Amino acid sequence: MGRNGSSALVANEKSCAEQLARFFPQARAVRVPVQVTSPRGGATNLREATIVEFSSTQHAIFLSTLPLEFGDQVRLEARPQGYQAEATVDAVQYHEGRKAVAVRFLQGTCDWMMKRP
């Protein structure tokens, strides 16, 4: 911690996912480990493990390194429970080299996403 107050700026700075969550007022903070799968033509699928940081029964917000864009379809699978949900990308937020993704569940409400592990 320095005397110039720079540590206060870091403490008050919102994470990339938190900044995106502002646009989804129903979303609340959660920590749900998931596997994200993004189908790419043919038999190719891109996958990554991440944590859903904010969620509602309609949306989930997580950090991702996958090349996801608005309208892309993804599958979220809770780890280790195995619950699955299909979703489409509704929004992407870039901040300081990180990317947060908001997805909308295609089957309607996704109650398991709101349960804390």
Beta strands, then each sheet from edge to edge (+ up, - down):
strand 1: 28-40
strand 2: 44-55
strand 3: 59-63
strand 4: 73-78
strand 5: 84-95
strand 6: 98-105
sheet 1: 1+ 2- 3+ 6- 5+ 4- 1+
end
